[in-house]
Amino acid sequence: MKSRRYRAPIAVLLAAAFSGLTICADAQTADPNPVVNWGTPEIVEVQAAPGPAVWHLTRGDSEVWILGTVGSMPDGLTWNKNYLAELLDGARAILLPPRPSVGVFEGAWFLITNGGKFSLPRGQTLEPSLSDALRARFIDTRNALGQTENRYKTDTPLRAALRLQQDLQDKLDLTRDEPRDTIARLARTKHVTATPIARYEVLDAAEDVLKLNAEQQRSCLAQSVEDVDQQLAHAVPAAQAWAVGDIRNVKANYGESRLVNCVIAAVHSVANISERDVADYTSAINAALDNTGKTIAVIDIGPLLRHGGVLERLEALHVAIEGPAE
């Protein structure tokens, strides 16, 4: 099991908002936030090699192979890396998810000057500040994670919400390093350029997040509790289904983060991030299809397959799509 230091709360949030933090949700009991409204693009179904699902897009002499991902996966999960290595043969570029853009100095200065805003005023503690219902749910969830009251005692509700997410990662031994580490290693070996589809400025968003009032923060904590409860049951099944290309069970166990959606709803500067994410992917892949040769794209299953997502938009641009059967 990898040792992990607790990351600064703002870094967790930014990674979530700009890199596609996902949770896994029961499709039969999901609320409107998780991805349950899957798109229905016209796809020619093909039998793929054993391993994670890929979609093959073509236009003229150009092709893009898309590898869908499901967010955090159990550390050490076995999956077919050889098939990905074969796909990279002859590729001219790899399109990676968007990344937050912030300088080391800017980020350090932001944390130095704002770190205190993640702690409650002296003499206050978290759990007594919550409603009876939320306190009971929060206690049940932290107990399920093997944590005591002291772990979150002086946290603001927002920091507790983010800390829950990190504690979940540690509880289930989840990592976001894969398949990114494998892709990066293969790209270096095969001398293929790998670049994010976009870089998003995040300091304005981070400052807005710190302006959330107590009620908004408690609402986001409630959403984080729901995230954790769902992911405790569904994160591992989603990853296991992903590893063998079982799209039906990926969809049954996948959803998008309620916590991120809560913050997006409250913070003006990132209010259109989900739309921008899909638009940037669509634009990058469409541009790649204007150039002869093969490109690999790595996209989270949510923006890829949801109604109005990347595949449906590319279909509207008359891109031929082949993909796995469900």
SULGIQUI-V77416 format. One record per residue. SS is DSSP state (H for helix, E for strand, - for the rest). PHI is phi as a letter, one per 40 degrees, with the letter a starting at -180 (none if undefined). PSI is psi as a letter, one per 40 degrees, with the letter a starting at -180 (* if undefined). Layout:
SS&PHI&PSI + SS&PHI&PSI
This chain:
-&none&h + -&c&i + -&c&i + -&b&h + -&c&i + -&c&h + -&c&i + -&d&h + H&d&d + H&c&d + H&c&d + H&c&d + H&c&d + H&c&d + H&c&d + H&c&d + H&c&d + H&b&e + H&b&e + -&g&f + -&d&h + E&b&i + E&b&i + -&b&h + -&b&i + -&c&h + -&c&d + -&c&e + -&b&e + -&c&i + -&c&a + -&c&e + -&c&d + -&c&i + -&c&h + -&b&e + -&c&g + E&c&i + -&c&i + -&b&f + -&c&i + -&c&h + -&b&h + E&c&h + E&c&h + E&b&i + -&c&h + -&c&i + -&c&i + -&d&h + -&h&a + -&d&i + -&c&i + E&b&i + E&b&h + E&b&h + E&b&h + E&b&i + E&a&h + -&g&b + -&c&e + E&b&i + E&a&i + E&b&h + E&b&h + E&b&h + E&b&h + E&c&i + E&b&i + -&b&f + -&g&a + -&c&i + E&b&i + E&d&h + -&c&h + -&g&e + -&d&h + -&c&h + -&a&i + -&c&g + H&c&d + H&c&d + H&c&d + H&c&d + H&c&d + H&c&d + H&c&d + H&c&e + -&d&h + -&g&e + E&c&i + E&c&e + E&a&i + E&b&h + E&c&h + E&b&i + -&d&i + -&c&i + E&b&i + E&c&i + E&b&h + -&a&h + -&c&i + H&d&d + H&c&d + H&c&d + H&c&d + H&c&d + H&c&d + H&d&d + H&c&d + H&c&d + H&c&e + H&b&e + H&d&d + H&c&e + H&c&e + H&c&e + E&b&i + -&c&i + -&d&i + -&d&h + -&g&e + -&b&i + -&b&i + -&c&d + H&c&d + H&c&e + H&c&e + -&c&i + -&c&i + H&d&d + H&c&d + H&c&d + H&c&d + H&c&d + H&c&d + H&c&d + H&c&d + H&d&d + H&c&d + H&c&d + H&c&d + H&c&d + -&c&e + -&g&f + -&b&i + -&b&i + H&d&d + H&c&d + H&d&d + H&b&e + -&d&d + -&b&e + E&c&i + -&c&i + H&d&d + H&c&d + H&c&d + H&c&d + H&c&d + H&c&d + H&c&d + H&d&d + H&c&d + H&c&d + H&c&d + H&c&d + H&d&d + H&c&d + H&c&d + -&c&e + -&f&f + E&c&i + E&b&i + -&c&e + -&c&d + -&b&i + -&c&e + H&c&d + H&c&d + H&c&d + H&c&d + H&c&d + H&c&d + H&c&d + H&c&d + H&c&d + H&c&d + H&c&e + -&f&f + -&b&h + E&c&h + E&b&h + E&b&i + E&c&i + -&c&d + -&a&i + E&b&h + E&b&h + E&c&h + -&b&e + H&c&d + H&c&d + H&c&d + H&c&d + H&c&d + H&c&d + H&d&d + -&c&e + -&c&e + -&d&h + -&c&i + H&d&d + H&c&d + H&c&d + H&c&d + H&c&d + H&c&d + H&c&d + H&c&d + H&c&d + H&c&d + H&c&d + H&d&d + H&c&d + H&d&d + H&c&d + H&d&d + H&c&d + H&c&d + H&d&d + H&c&d + H&b&e + H&c&d + H&c&d + H&d&d + H&c&d + H&c&d + H&c&d + H&c&d + H&d&d + H&c&d + -&b&e + -&g&f + -&c&g + H&c&d + H&d&d + H&c&d + H&c&d + H&c&d + H&c&d + -&b&e + -&b&i + E&a&i + E&b&i + -&c&h + H&c&d + H&c&d + H&c&d + H&c&d + H&c&d + H&c&d + H&d&d + H&c&d + H&c&e + -&b&h + H&c&d + H&c&e + H&b&e + -&c&d + -&b&f + H&c&d + H&c&d + H&c&d + H&c&d + H&d&d + H&c&d + H&c&d + H&c&d + H&c&d + H&d&d + H&c&d + H&c&d + H&c&d + H&c&d + H&c&d + H&c&d + -&c&e + -&c&e + -&b&h + -&c&h + E&h&a + E&b&h + E&b&i + E&b&h + E&b&h + E&b&h + E&b&i + E&c&i + H&d&d + H&d&c + H&c&d + H&c&d + H&b&e + E&c&i + -&d&h + -&g&e + -&c&a + H&c&d + H&c&d + H&c&d + H&c&d + H&c&d + H&c&d + H&c&e + -&c&e + -&g&f + -&c&h + E&c&h + E&b&h + E&b&i + E&a&i + E&c&i + -&c&i + -&b&*
